[in-house]
Amino acid sequence: MVGCMAAMMMTVACKGQNNEVQNLGYANVTIPQVPNSLTFAGEEVPFEYFDVAESFQREMLVTLYMHSKTSLTLLKSKRYFSIIEPILERNGVPADFKYLCCIESGLDEDAVSVAGAGGLWQFMPATGKKCGLLQEKGIDERFHIEKATEAACVMLKELYEQFGSWTLAAAAYNLGPNGVNRRLDQQIVATNYYDAYFPLETRRYMFRILSFKVLMEAGPENFGYNISEDDYYLPLADYHEIEVTGSHIDWSVVAVENNTNYRVLRLLNNWIRDYEFDNPKGYTFKVKIPNENFRLR
């Protein structure tokens, strides 16, 4: 039996077995248009293919209407792009790869996936170690933004050399090079990302990246996001660096000796993952120390 219910922002009147919406109080939803042209890392997106256009439109809808997550990613973009962009440029990796971080971690510096991938670039533990990111009890350099970005650059360049395409390099970052190679071999004539059939996550992967590229480059305000310049989180740049070593490191003591506290030390050095670190191998760490006015808005 159909019942009558008063719901927030709308009134429903029952007429026999039919519900008739009298007041529509829904938020406006606009279907994003597919651009005439778009590139990723200099490679053209073939929007003349209906499946490519529809795949892009799907991810634009998901990105645009996942409001809280997308808003937080946008707010953090200036903070982390200020670190990521120069490293990409220095390593000869196209700037568009900064949007890969947006979909991998949402620019959440503490992001850890169910599978155990960590940091802005979502390195799995084994891949992180292979790329030279230190992971020992109390230290995890997958959360070291500069080092993880350098490692991602090395990995992406190797993938580009292997596949000769930045879009396939991005696919291989998600699926692994063996997974990409196997599917390209099986499909015989598929030689690029847009012609290949991958598992669903990888099929969506490039389009998710492209959705953030379009959103950020066209301007979030053009998609209904009311974010002013003052809303963006500023880069955490008001610091100096010191070197810390020793057989045993107590990070709370390091903080106090440098006129700060453990909380702020962790804000600047997220690769520190515990209060103390036993250091029998004698590692020396470059540690960011906040200047006097670091926390002031």
C-alpha atoms as an extended CHARMM CRD file, in Angstrom:
* protein
*
       297  EXT
         1         1  MET       CA              0.0000000000        0.0000000000        0.0000000000  PROA      1               0.0000000000
         2         2  VAL       CA              1.3080000000        3.4280000000       -0.9570000000  PROA      2               0.0000000000
         3         3  GLY       CA              1.4770000000        5.8200000000        2.0040000000  PROA      3               0.0000000000
         4         4  CYS       CA              1.8720000000        9.5860000000        2.2260000000  PROA      4               0.0000000000
         5         5  MET       CA              5.0990000000       11.0380000000        3.5870000000  PROA      5               0.0000000000
         6         6  ALA       CA              6.2640000000       14.5740000000        4.1450000000  PROA      6               0.0000000000
         7         7  ALA       CA              9.9320000000       14.6870000000        3.1150000000  PROA      7               0.0000000000
         8         8  MET       CA             12.4490000000       17.4640000000        3.5330000000  PROA      8               0.0000000000
         9         9  MET       CA             12.2520000000       20.0710000000        0.7710000000  PROA      9               0.0000000000
        10        10  MET       CA              9.2610000000       18.5200000000       -0.9420000000  PROA      10              0.0000000000
        11        11  THR       CA              5.5890000000       17.6880000000       -0.4440000000  PROA      11              0.0000000000
        12        12  VAL       CA              4.1200000000       14.4670000000       -1.7370000000  PROA      12              0.0000000000
        13        13  ALA       CA              0.3540000000       14.0690000000       -2.1580000000  PROA      13              0.0000000000
        14        14  CYS       CA             -1.1770000000       10.6330000000       -2.5940000000  PROA      14              0.0000000000
        15        15  LYS       CA             -3.8480000000       10.0960000000       -5.2140000000  PROA      15              0.0000000000
        16        16  GLY       CA             -5.0210000000        6.5200000000       -5.2450000000  PROA      16              0.0000000000
        17        17  GLN       CA             -2.0190000000        4.3530000000       -5.9810000000  PROA      17              0.0000000000
        18        18  ASN       CA              0.1040000000        7.1900000000       -7.4640000000  PROA      18              0.0000000000
        19        19  ASN       CA              2.4750000000        9.5990000000       -5.7430000000  PROA      19              0.0000000000
        20        20  GLU       CA              2.4090000000       13.0910000000       -7.1780000000  PROA      20              0.0000000000
        21        21  VAL       CA              5.2420000000       15.4620000000       -6.3250000000  PROA      21              0.0000000000
        22        22  GLN       CA              3.6890000000       18.8930000000       -5.7560000000  PROA      22              0.0000000000
        23        23  ASN       CA              6.7450000000       20.8810000000       -4.7160000000  PROA      23              0.0000000000
        24        24  LEU       CA             10.1080000000       20.0800000000       -6.2090000000  PROA      24              0.0000000000
        25        25  GLY       CA             12.7870000000       21.2420000000       -3.8200000000  PROA      25              0.0000000000
        26        26  TYR       CA             15.6170000000       19.2160000000       -5.2800000000  PROA      26              0.0000000000
        27        27  ALA       CA             18.9980000000       20.7700000000       -5.8940000000  PROA      27              0.0000000000
        28        28  ASN       CA             19.5870000000       21.6010000000       -9.5360000000  PROA      28              0.0000000000
        29        29  VAL       CA             21.5080000000       18.9380000000      -11.4190000000  PROA      29              0.0000000000
        30        30  THR       CA             23.1650000000       19.8910000000      -14.6870000000  PROA      30              0.0000000000
        31        31  ILE       CA             24.4790000000       17.2600000000      -17.0650000000  PROA      31              0.0000000000
        32        32  PRO       CA             28.0910000000       18.1990000000      -17.9010000000  PROA      32              0.0000000000
        33        33  GLN       CA             28.7810000000       18.6820000000      -21.5830000000  PROA      33              0.0000000000
        34        34  VAL       CA             31.5640000000       16.7980000000      -23.3230000000  PROA      34              0.0000000000
        35        35  PRO       CA             34.2850000000       19.2240000000      -24.4930000000  PROA      35              0.0000000000
        36        36  ASN       CA             34.9920000000       19.6560000000      -28.1940000000  PROA      36              0.0000000000
        37        37  SER       CA             38.5920000000       18.7090000000      -27.5360000000  PROA      37              0.0000000000
        38        38  LEU       CA             40.7470000000       17.7130000000      -24.5960000000  PROA      38              0.0000000000
        39        39  THR       CA             44.2410000000       16.3440000000      -24.1540000000  PROA      39              0.0000000000
        40        40  PHE       CA             46.0410000000       14.4750000000      -21.4210000000  PROA      40              0.0000000000
        41        41  ALA       CA             49.8160000000       14.9440000000      -21.3960000000  PROA      41              0.0000000000
        42        42  GLY       CA             49.6010000000       16.0930000000      -25.0210000000  PROA      42              0.0000000000
        43        43  GLU       CA             47.5710000000       13.0630000000      -26.1290000000  PROA      43              0.0000000000
        44        44  GLU       CA             44.1750000000       13.8140000000      -27.6740000000  PROA      44              0.0000000000
        45        45  VAL       CA             41.0540000000       12.2980000000      -26.1360000000  PROA      45              0.0000000000
        46        46  PRO       CA             38.9860000000       10.7790000000      -28.9990000000  PROA      46              0.0000000000
        47        47  PHE       CA             35.5840000000       12.2150000000      -28.0890000000  PROA      47              0.0000000000
        48        48  GLU       CA             34.2930000000       11.3490000000      -31.5640000000  PROA      48              0.0000000000
        49        49  TYR       CA             33.7560000000        7.8260000000      -30.1450000000  PROA      49              0.0000000000
        50        50  PHE       CA             30.4520000000        7.6450000000      -28.2700000000  PROA      50              0.0000000000
        51        51  ASP       CA             31.8360000000        5.2600000000      -25.6290000000  PROA      51              0.0000000000
        52        52  VAL       CA             34.7110000000        7.6280000000      -24.8340000000  PROA      52              0.0000000000
        53        53  ALA       CA             32.3390000000       10.6050000000      -24.5630000000  PROA      53              0.0000000000
        54        54  GLU       CA             29.9380000000        8.6710000000      -22.3240000000  PROA      54              0.0000000000
        55        55  SER       CA             32.7540000000        7.3650000000      -20.1060000000  PROA      55              0.0000000000
        56        56  PHE       CA             34.0310000000       10.8970000000      -19.6110000000  PROA      56              0.0000000000
        57        57  GLN       CA             30.5320000000       12.2070000000      -18.8700000000  PROA      57              0.0000000000
        58        58  ARG       CA             29.9950000000        9.4730000000      -16.2860000000  PROA      58              0.0000000000
        59        59  GLU       CA             33.1220000000       10.4350000000      -14.3460000000  PROA      59              0.0000000000
        60        60  MET       CA             32.3440000000       14.1580000000      -14.5960000000  PROA      60              0.0000000000
        61        61  LEU       CA             28.9640000000       13.4470000000      -12.9870000000  PROA      61              0.0000000000
        62        62  VAL       CA             30.5390000000       11.3740000000      -10.2130000000  PROA      62              0.0000000000
        63        63  THR       CA             33.2200000000       13.9930000000       -9.5290000000  PROA      63              0.0000000000
        64        64  LEU       CA             30.8800000000       16.9850000000       -9.6580000000  PROA      64              0.0000000000
        65        65  TYR       CA             28.1820000000       15.5380000000       -7.4260000000  PROA      65              0.0000000000
        66        66  MET       CA             30.3690000000       13.8950000000       -4.8020000000  PROA      66              0.0000000000
        67        67  HSD       CA             30.3330000000       17.3550000000       -3.2640000000  PROA      67              0.0000000000
        68        68  SER       CA             32.1120000000       16.9870000000        0.0710000000  PROA      68              0.0000000000
        69        69  LYS       CA             34.9920000000       14.8450000000       -1.2160000000  PROA      69              0.0000000000
        70        70  THR       CA             35.5030000000       16.9330000000       -4.3440000000  PROA      70              0.0000000000
        71        71  SER       CA             35.3260000000       20.1800000000       -2.3420000000  PROA      71              0.0000000000
        72        72  LEU       CA             38.0410000000       18.9690000000        0.0390000000  PROA      72              0.0000000000
        73        73  THR       CA             40.2420000000       17.9280000000       -2.8890000000  PROA      73              0.0000000000
        74        74  LEU       CA             39.8060000000       21.3730000000       -4.4350000000  PROA      74              0.0000000000
        75        75  LEU       CA             40.5830000000       23.1420000000       -1.1430000000  PROA      75              0.0000000000
        76        76  LYS       CA             43.8570000000       21.2090000000       -0.7750000000  PROA      76              0.0000000000
        77        77  SER       CA             44.9480000000       21.5980000000       -4.3980000000  PROA      77              0.0000000000
        78        78  LYS       CA             47.0090000000       24.7760000000       -3.9800000000  PROA      78              0.0000000000
        79        79  ARG       CA             48.7610000000       23.3820000000       -0.8980000000  PROA      79              0.0000000000
        80        80  TYR       CA             49.9530000000       20.1850000000       -2.5590000000  PROA      80              0.0000000000
        81        81  PHE       CA             50.2150000000       21.2450000000       -6.1900000000  PROA      81              0.0000000000
        82        82  SER       CA             52.7880000000       23.8200000000       -5.0490000000  PROA      82              0.0000000000
        83        83  ILE       CA             55.0010000000       20.8600000000       -4.0620000000  PROA      83              0.0000000000
        84        84  ILE       CA             54.0250000000       18.3940000000       -6.7870000000  PROA      84              0.0000000000
        85        85  GLU       CA             54.1920000000       20.6190000000       -9.8940000000  PROA      85              0.0000000000
        86        86  PRO       CA             57.8830000000       21.6480000000       -9.6390000000  PROA      86              0.0000000000
        87        87  ILE       CA             58.9270000000       18.0190000000       -9.0290000000  PROA      87              0.0000000000
        88        88  LEU       CA             56.9750000000       16.8060000000      -12.0790000000  PROA      88              0.0000000000
        89        89  GLU       CA             58.5340000000       19.5520000000      -14.2090000000  PROA      89              0.0000000000
        90        90  ARG       CA             62.0500000000       18.8520000000      -12.9680000000  PROA      90              0.0000000000
        91        91  ASN       CA             61.6350000000       15.1820000000      -13.8410000000  PROA      91              0.0000000000
        92        92  GLY       CA             60.1040000000       15.7400000000      -17.2710000000  PROA      92              0.0000000000
        93        93  VAL       CA             56.7230000000       14.2770000000      -16.3130000000  PROA      93              0.0000000000
        94        94  PRO       CA             53.6990000000       16.1200000000      -17.7640000000  PROA      94              0.0000000000
        95        95  ALA       CA             51.9460000000       18.4440000000      -15.3090000000  PROA      95              0.0000000000
        96        96  ASP       CA             48.6260000000       16.6580000000      -15.9690000000  PROA      96              0.0000000000
        97        97  PHE       CA             49.7870000000       13.8720000000      -13.6660000000  PROA      97              0.0000000000
        98        98  LYS       CA             49.0500000000       16.0690000000      -10.6720000000  PROA      98              0.0000000000
        99        99  TYR       CA             45.4070000000       15.1840000000      -11.3180000000  PROA      99              0.0000000000
       100       100  LEU       CA             46.2940000000       11.5100000000      -10.8420000000  PROA      100             0.0000000000
       101       101  CYS       CA             46.9040000000       12.3870000000       -7.1780000000  PROA      101             0.0000000000
       102       102  CYS       CA             43.4140000000       13.8540000000       -6.9760000000  PROA      102             0.0000000000
       103       103  ILE       CA             41.7940000000       10.5480000000       -7.8290000000  PROA      103             0.0000000000
       104       104  GLU       CA             44.2900000000        8.3140000000       -6.0440000000  PROA      104             0.0000000000
       105       105  SER       CA             44.0770000000        9.9890000000       -2.6390000000  PROA      105             0.0000000000
       106       106  GLY       CA             41.7560000000       12.9870000000       -2.9430000000  PROA      106             0.0000000000
       107       107  LEU       CA             44.8970000000       14.9180000000       -1.8890000000  PROA      107             0.0000000000
       108       108  ASP       CA             44.4100000000       13.4630000000        1.5760000000  PROA      108             0.0000000000
       109       109  GLU       CA             47.8930000000       13.2890000000        3.0670000000  PROA      109             0.0000000000
       110       110  ASP       CA             46.8020000000       10.4630000000        5.4180000000  PROA      110             0.0000000000
       111       111  ALA       CA             44.9680000000        8.3850000000        2.8070000000  PROA      111             0.0000000000
       112       112  VAL       CA             45.3040000000        4.6070000000        3.2050000000  PROA      112             0.0000000000
       113       113  SER       CA             43.3190000000        2.2820000000        0.9420000000  PROA      113             0.0000000000
       114       114  VAL       CA             41.6830000000       -0.9880000000        1.9880000000  PROA      114             0.0000000000
       115       115  ALA       CA             44.4610000000       -2.7750000000        0.1150000000  PROA      115             0.0000000000
       116       116  GLY       CA             47.1120000000       -0.9160000000        2.1400000000  PROA      116             0.0000000000
       117       117  ALA       CA             48.2250000000        1.7200000000       -0.3960000000  PROA      117             0.0000000000
       118       118  GLY       CA             49.3190000000        4.9100000000        1.3430000000  PROA      118             0.0000000000
       119       119  GLY       CA             50.0310000000        8.5970000000        0.8040000000  PROA      119             0.0000000000
       120       120  LEU       CA             49.0890000000       11.0770000000       -1.9040000000  PROA      120             0.0000000000
       121       121  TRP       CA             50.3580000000        8.7590000000       -4.6460000000  PROA      121             0.0000000000
       122       122  GLN       CA             48.9190000000        5.6150000000       -3.0170000000  PROA      122             0.0000000000
       123       123  PHE       CA             52.0030000000        3.4300000000       -3.1410000000  PROA      123             0.0000000000
       124       124  MET       CA             51.5260000000       -0.1720000000       -2.0790000000  PROA      124             0.0000000000
       125       125  PRO       CA             54.1260000000       -1.1920000000        0.5510000000  PROA      125             0.0000000000
       126       126  ALA       CA             56.0980000000       -3.4410000000       -1.8390000000  PROA      126             0.0000000000
       127       127  THR       CA             56.0700000000       -0.8660000000       -4.6530000000  PROA      127             0.0000000000
       128       128  GLY       CA             57.1280000000        1.8580000000       -2.2290000000  PROA      128             0.0000000000
       129       129  LYS       CA             60.1160000000       -0.1990000000       -1.0720000000  PROA      129             0.0000000000
       130       130  LYS       CA             61.0400000000       -0.9870000000       -4.6650000000  PROA      130             0.0000000000
       131       131  CYS       CA             61.0230000000        2.7580000000       -5.3630000000  PROA      131             0.0000000000
       132       132  GLY       CA             63.3290000000        3.4390000000       -2.4110000000  PROA      132             0.0000000000
       133       133  LEU       CA             60.7540000000        4.7560000000        0.0630000000  PROA      133             0.0000000000
       134       134  LEU       CA             61.8110000000        3.8040000000        3.5820000000  PROA      134             0.0000000000
       135       135  GLN       CA             59.1930000000        1.8550000000        5.5220000000  PROA      135             0.0000000000
       136       136  GLU       CA             60.1970000000        0.7750000000        8.9870000000  PROA      136             0.0000000000
       137       137  LYS       CA             58.3310000000        0.7960000000       12.2740000000  PROA      137             0.0000000000
       138       138  GLY       CA             57.5590000000        4.4500000000       12.9580000000  PROA      138             0.0000000000
       139       139  ILE       CA             58.6970000000        5.7610000000        9.5430000000  PROA      139             0.0000000000
       140       140  ASP       CA             56.8280000000        5.5380000000        6.2540000000  PROA      140             0.0000000000
       141       141  GLU       CA             58.1350000000        7.6410000000        3.3710000000  PROA      141             0.0000000000
       142       142  ARG       CA             55.1050000000        6.8520000000        1.2230000000  PROA      142             0.0000000000
       143       143  PHE       CA             53.6770000000        9.7690000000        3.2310000000  PROA      143             0.0000000000
       144       144  HSD       CA             56.7060000000       11.9760000000        2.4890000000  PROA      144             0.0000000000
       145       145  ILE       CA             55.2110000000       14.1780000000       -0.2190000000  PROA      145             0.0000000000
       146       146  GLU       CA             58.4510000000       15.2080000000       -1.8870000000  PROA      146             0.0000000000
       147       147  LYS       CA             60.0660000000       11.7530000000       -1.8290000000  PROA      147             0.0000000000
       148       148  ALA       CA             56.8770000000        9.9740000000       -2.8940000000  PROA      148             0.0000000000
       149       149  THR       CA             56.4220000000       12.4100000000       -5.7970000000  PROA      149             0.0000000000
       150       150  GLU       CA             60.0130000000       11.8240000000       -6.9170000000  PROA      150             0.0000000000
       151       151  ALA       CA             59.3840000000        8.0600000000       -6.7390000000  PROA      151             0.0000000000
       152       152  ALA       CA             56.1460000000        8.4120000000       -8.7320000000  PROA      152             0.0000000000
       153       153  CYS       CA             58.0540000000       10.3460000000      -11.4150000000  PROA      153             0.0000000000
       154       154  VAL       CA             60.6330000000        7.5690000000      -11.7650000000  PROA      154             0.0000000000
       155       155  MET       CA             57.8570000000        4.9810000000      -12.0190000000  PROA      155             0.0000000000
       156       156  LEU       CA             55.7840000000        6.9670000000      -14.5450000000  PROA      156             0.0000000000
       157       157  LYS       CA             58.7970000000        7.6250000000      -16.7750000000  PROA      157             0.0000000000
       158       158  GLU       CA             59.6630000000        3.9200000000      -16.7830000000  PROA      158             0.0000000000
       159       159  LEU       CA             56.0770000000        3.0910000000      -17.7220000000  PROA      159             0.0000000000
       160       160  TYR       CA             56.1290000000        5.7030000000      -20.4880000000  PROA      160             0.0000000000
       161       161  GLU       CA             59.3450000000        4.2350000000      -21.8980000000  PROA      161             0.0000000000
       162       162  GLN       CA             57.7340000000        0.7960000000      -21.8410000000  PROA      162             0.0000000000
       163       163  PHE       CA             54.4130000000        1.7590000000      -23.4720000000  PROA      163             0.0000000000
       164       164  GLY       CA             55.2580000000        4.9220000000      -25.4460000000  PROA      164             0.0000000000
       165       165  SER       CA             52.0600000000        6.5720000000      -24.2160000000  PROA      165             0.0000000000
       166       166  TRP       CA             51.3080000000        8.6380000000      -21.1240000000  PROA      166             0.0000000000
       167       167  THR       CA             47.7110000000        7.3890000000      -20.9990000000  PROA      167             0.0000000000
       168       168  LEU       CA             48.8910000000        3.7760000000      -21.0130000000  PROA      168             0.0000000000
       169       169  ALA       CA             51.4800000000        4.7310000000      -18.3820000000  PROA      169             0.0000000000
       170       170  ALA       CA             48.6110000000        6.0190000000      -16.2240000000  PROA      170             0.0000000000
       171       171  ALA       CA             46.6620000000        2.7940000000      -16.8370000000  PROA      171             0.0000000000
       172       172  ALA       CA             49.7250000000        0.7580000000      -15.8520000000  PROA      172             0.0000000000
       173       173  TYR       CA             50.1290000000        2.8620000000      -12.6950000000  PROA      173             0.0000000000
       174       174  ASN       CA             46.6830000000        1.6010000000      -11.7350000000  PROA      174             0.0000000000
       175       175  LEU       CA             46.6810000000       -1.9500000000      -13.1290000000  PROA      175             0.0000000000
       176       176  GLY       CA             50.3940000000       -2.7350000000      -13.2470000000  PROA      176             0.0000000000
       177       177  PRO       CA             52.4950000000       -3.0720000000      -16.4210000000  PROA      177             0.0000000000
       178       178  ASN       CA             51.9650000000       -6.8370000000      -16.6670000000  PROA      178             0.0000000000
       179       179  GLY       CA             48.2040000000       -6.3980000000      -16.4920000000  PROA      179             0.0000000000
       180       180  VAL       CA             48.2550000000       -3.8060000000      -19.2650000000  PROA      180             0.0000000000
       181       181  ASN       CA             50.6170000000       -5.8390000000      -21.4610000000  PROA      181             0.0000000000
       182       182  ARG       CA             48.5870000000       -9.0080000000      -21.0590000000  PROA      182             0.0000000000
       183       183  ARG       CA             45.3750000000       -7.3220000000      -22.1570000000  PROA      183             0.0000000000
       184       184  LEU       CA             46.9750000000       -5.5220000000      -25.0900000000  PROA      184             0.0000000000
       185       185  ASP       CA             48.4290000000       -8.8520000000      -26.2730000000  PROA      185             0.0000000000
       186       186  GLN       CA             45.1170000000      -10.6680000000      -25.8780000000  PROA      186             0.0000000000
       187       187  GLN       CA             43.1860000000       -7.9810000000      -27.7630000000  PROA      187             0.0000000000
       188       188  ILE       CA             45.5860000000       -8.0110000000      -30.7530000000  PROA      188             0.0000000000
       189       189  VAL       CA             44.6310000000       -4.6760000000      -32.3620000000  PROA      189             0.0000000000
       190       190  ALA       CA             44.3570000000       -2.5350000000      -29.2160000000  PROA      190             0.0000000000
       191       191  THR       CA             47.3840000000       -0.2280000000      -29.1220000000  PROA      191             0.0000000000
       192       192  ASN       CA             46.1320000000        2.6530000000      -26.9810000000  PROA      192             0.0000000000
       193       193  TYR       CA             44.1520000000        3.2430000000      -23.7950000000  PROA      193             0.0000000000
       194       194  TYR       CA             40.9150000000        4.2640000000      -25.4980000000  PROA      194             0.0000000000
       195       195  ASP       CA             40.7900000000        1.1550000000      -27.7190000000  PROA      195             0.0000000000
       196       196  ALA       CA             41.7230000000       -1.3300000000      -24.9970000000  PROA      196             0.0000000000
       197       197  TYR       CA             39.2920000000       -3.1780000000      -22.7490000000  PROA      197             0.0000000000
       198       198  PHE       CA             40.5430000000       -3.1470000000      -19.1480000000  PROA      198             0.0000000000
       199       199  PRO       CA             38.9630000000       -4.1190000000      -15.8120000000  PROA      199             0.0000000000
       200       200  LEU       CA             36.3360000000       -1.5580000000      -14.7640000000  PROA      200             0.0000000000
       201       201  GLU       CA             38.5380000000        0.3870000000      -12.3660000000  PROA      201             0.0000000000
       202       202  THR       CA             41.1850000000        0.9110000000      -15.0480000000  PROA      202             0.0000000000
       203       203  ARG       CA             38.5610000000        1.6820000000      -17.7130000000  PROA      203             0.0000000000
       204       204  ARG       CA             37.3160000000        4.4870000000      -15.4780000000  PROA      204             0.0000000000
       205       205  TYR       CA             40.7760000000        5.5900000000      -14.3380000000  PROA      205             0.0000000000
       206       206  MET       CA             41.7900000000        7.9970000000      -17.1180000000  PROA      206             0.0000000000
       207       207  PHE       CA             38.3250000000        9.5430000000      -17.2440000000  PROA      207             0.0000000000
       208       208  ARG       CA             38.4050000000       10.2010000000      -13.5060000000  PROA      208             0.0000000000
       209       209  ILE       CA             41.7340000000       11.9870000000      -13.9960000000  PROA      209             0.0000000000
       210       210  LEU       CA             40.2900000000       13.9650000000      -16.9100000000  PROA      210             0.0000000000
       211       211  SER       CA             37.2580000000       14.9730000000      -14.8400000000  PROA      211             0.0000000000
       212       212  PHE       CA             39.5190000000       16.7240000000      -12.3250000000  PROA      212             0.0000000000
       213       213  LYS       CA             41.5550000000       18.3200000000      -15.0920000000  PROA      213             0.0000000000
       214       214  VAL       CA             38.4270000000       19.8310000000      -16.6410000000  PROA      214             0.0000000000
       215       215  LEU       CA             36.9610000000       20.8610000000      -13.2760000000  PROA      215             0.0000000000
       216       216  MET       CA             40.1260000000       22.6260000000      -12.1250000000  PROA      216             0.0000000000
       217       217  GLU       CA             41.2420000000       24.1370000000      -15.4090000000  PROA      217             0.0000000000
       218       218  ALA       CA             37.8090000000       25.3880000000      -16.4760000000  PROA      218             0.0000000000
       219       219  GLY       CA             37.2530000000       26.7340000000      -12.9540000000  PROA      219             0.0000000000
       220       220  PRO       CA             35.1920000000       25.0620000000      -10.1990000000  PROA      220             0.0000000000
       221       221  GLU       CA             32.9200000000       28.1280000000      -10.1090000000  PROA      221             0.0000000000
       222       222  ASN       CA             31.7080000000       27.2120000000      -13.5970000000  PROA      222             0.0000000000
       223       223  PHE       CA             30.3850000000       23.9510000000      -12.1660000000  PROA      223             0.0000000000
       224       224  GLY       CA             28.5690000000       25.4250000000       -9.1840000000  PROA      224             0.0000000000
       225       225  TYR       CA             31.4000000000       25.2590000000       -6.6270000000  PROA      225             0.0000000000
       226       226  ASN       CA             31.4190000000       28.5530000000       -4.7390000000  PROA      226             0.0000000000
       227       227  ILE       CA             35.0630000000       28.5830000000       -3.6790000000  PROA      227             0.0000000000
       228       228  SER       CA             36.8480000000       31.9060000000       -3.3900000000  PROA      228             0.0000000000
       229       229  GLU       CA             40.6210000000       32.3550000000       -3.5680000000  PROA      229             0.0000000000
       230       230  ASP       CA             40.6830000000       32.8650000000        0.2070000000  PROA      230             0.0000000000
       231       231  ASP       CA             39.0530000000       29.4760000000        0.7790000000  PROA      231             0.0000000000
       232       232  TYR       CA             41.9450000000       27.4390000000       -0.6470000000  PROA      232             0.0000000000
       233       233  TYR       CA             44.3450000000       25.9920000000        1.9200000000  PROA      233             0.0000000000
       234       234  LEU       CA             47.7050000000       27.7070000000        1.7410000000  PROA      234             0.0000000000
       235       235  PRO       CA             50.9840000000       25.8200000000        1.1920000000  PROA      235             0.0000000000
       236       236  LEU       CA             52.7620000000       24.8970000000        4.4320000000  PROA      236             0.0000000000
       237       237  ALA       CA             55.8800000000       26.8230000000        3.5100000000  PROA      237             0.0000000000
       238       238  ASP       CA             56.8510000000       28.6950000000        6.6840000000  PROA      238             0.0000000000
       239       239  TYR       CA             59.4860000000       26.2890000000        7.9830000000  PROA      239             0.0000000000
       240       240  HSD       CA             63.2040000000       25.5450000000        8.0370000000  PROA      240             0.0000000000
       241       241  GLU       CA             64.9400000000       22.1730000000        7.9460000000  PROA      241             0.0000000000
       242       242  ILE       CA             67.2500000000       20.4570000000       10.3960000000  PROA      242             0.0000000000
       243       243  GLU       CA             68.9790000000       17.0730000000       10.3270000000  PROA      243             0.0000000000
       244       244  VAL       CA             68.0660000000       14.4740000000       12.9420000000  PROA      244             0.0000000000
       245       245  THR       CA             69.9170000000       11.2170000000       13.5980000000  PROA      245             0.0000000000
       246       246  GLY       CA             70.8840000000        8.9650000000       16.4980000000  PROA      246             0.0000000000
       247       247  SER       CA             70.3460000000        5.3540000000       17.5350000000  PROA      247             0.0000000000
       248       248  HSD       CA             67.0000000000        6.2290000000       19.0960000000  PROA      248             0.0000000000
       249       249  ILE       CA             64.8630000000        9.2240000000       18.1120000000  PROA      249             0.0000000000
       250       250  ASP       CA             62.0900000000       10.5670000000       20.3300000000  PROA      250             0.0000000000
       251       251  TRP       CA             60.1000000000       12.8790000000       18.0630000000  PROA      251             0.0000000000
       252       252  SER       CA             58.3380000000       14.6150000000       20.9530000000  PROA      252             0.0000000000
       253       253  VAL       CA             61.7490000000       15.5880000000       22.3290000000  PROA      253             0.0000000000
       254       254  VAL       CA             62.8580000000       16.7520000000       18.8670000000  PROA      254             0.0000000000
       255       255  ALA       CA             59.7350000000       18.9260000000       18.7280000000  PROA      255             0.0000000000
       256       256  VAL       CA             60.2410000000       20.4840000000       22.1830000000  PROA      256             0.0000000000
       257       257  GLU       CA             63.9420000000       21.1380000000       21.5270000000  PROA      257             0.0000000000
       258       258  ASN       CA             62.9210000000       23.0540000000       18.4230000000  PROA      258             0.0000000000
       259       259  ASN       CA             60.1980000000       25.1780000000       20.0690000000  PROA      259             0.0000000000
       260       260  THR       CA             57.1970000000       23.3000000000       18.6980000000  PROA      260             0.0000000000
       261       261  ASN       CA             55.0580000000       20.2860000000       19.5990000000  PROA      261             0.0000000000
       262       262  TYR       CA             54.5410000000       16.7870000000       18.2620000000  PROA      262             0.0000000000
       263       263  ARG       CA             51.2590000000       17.6900000000       16.5560000000  PROA      263             0.0000000000
       264       264  VAL       CA             52.8330000000       20.4420000000       14.4680000000  PROA      264             0.0000000000
       265       265  LEU       CA             55.9240000000       18.3410000000       13.7600000000  PROA      265             0.0000000000
       266       266  ARG       CA             53.6280000000       15.6710000000       12.2890000000  PROA      266             0.0000000000
       267       267  LEU       CA             51.7250000000       18.2710000000       10.2300000000  PROA      267             0.0000000000
       268       268  LEU       CA             54.9750000000       19.1380000000        8.4720000000  PROA      268             0.0000000000
       269       269  ASN       CA             56.5160000000       15.6500000000        8.4540000000  PROA      269             0.0000000000
       270       270  ASN       CA             53.7020000000       13.1980000000        7.8600000000  PROA      270             0.0000000000
       271       271  TRP       CA             56.1690000000       10.3940000000        7.1460000000  PROA      271             0.0000000000
       272       272  ILE       CA             56.7820000000       10.2580000000       10.9160000000  PROA      272             0.0000000000
       273       273  ARG       CA             54.2270000000        7.6250000000       11.9170000000  PROA      273             0.0000000000
       274       274  ASP       CA             54.9190000000        7.1000000000       15.6350000000  PROA      274             0.0000000000
       275       275  TYR       CA             56.3160000000        8.8680000000       18.6860000000  PROA      275             0.0000000000
       276       276  GLU       CA             59.6900000000        7.1510000000       18.6070000000  PROA      276             0.0000000000
       277       277  PHE       CA             62.0240000000        5.5310000000       16.0980000000  PROA      277             0.0000000000
       278       278  ASP       CA             64.7400000000        2.9910000000       16.8400000000  PROA      278             0.0000000000
       279       279  ASN       CA             67.5150000000        3.8070000000       14.3940000000  PROA      279             0.0000000000
       280       280  PRO       CA             70.2430000000        1.1340000000       14.6060000000  PROA      280             0.0000000000
       281       281  LYS       CA             71.1570000000        1.7140000000       10.9440000000  PROA      281             0.0000000000
       282       282  GLY       CA             71.9380000000        5.3610000000       11.6710000000  PROA      282             0.0000000000
       283       283  TYR       CA             69.6060000000        7.0100000000        9.1650000000  PROA      283             0.0000000000
       284       284  THR       CA             69.7690000000       10.7970000000        9.0120000000  PROA      284             0.0000000000
       285       285  PHE       CA             66.4660000000       12.5460000000        8.4140000000  PROA      285             0.0000000000
       286       286  LYS       CA             65.8070000000       16.0230000000        7.0730000000  PROA      286             0.0000000000
       287       287  VAL       CA             63.0170000000       17.3140000000        9.2670000000  PROA      287             0.0000000000
       288       288  LYS       CA             60.8630000000       20.3790000000        8.6430000000  PROA      288             0.0000000000
       289       289  ILE       CA             60.6620000000       22.6470000000       11.6800000000  PROA      289             0.0000000000
       290       290  PRO       CA             57.9560000000       25.3330000000       11.8290000000  PROA      290             0.0000000000
       291       291  ASN       CA             58.9690000000       28.9660000000       12.0660000000  PROA      291             0.0000000000
       292       292  GLU       CA             57.5010000000       31.1550000000       14.7730000000  PROA      292             0.0000000000
       293       293  ASN       CA             54.2800000000       32.1640000000       12.9730000000  PROA      293             0.0000000000
       294       294  PHE       CA             53.6740000000       28.8640000000       11.1930000000  PROA      294             0.0000000000
       295       295  ARG       CA             50.2420000000       28.2020000000       12.6860000000  PROA      295             0.0000000000
       296       296  LEU       CA             48.8580000000       31.7080000000       12.3390000000  PROA      296             0.0000000000
       297       297  ARG       CA             46.1560000000       32.1500000000        9.7060000000  PROA      297             0.0000000000
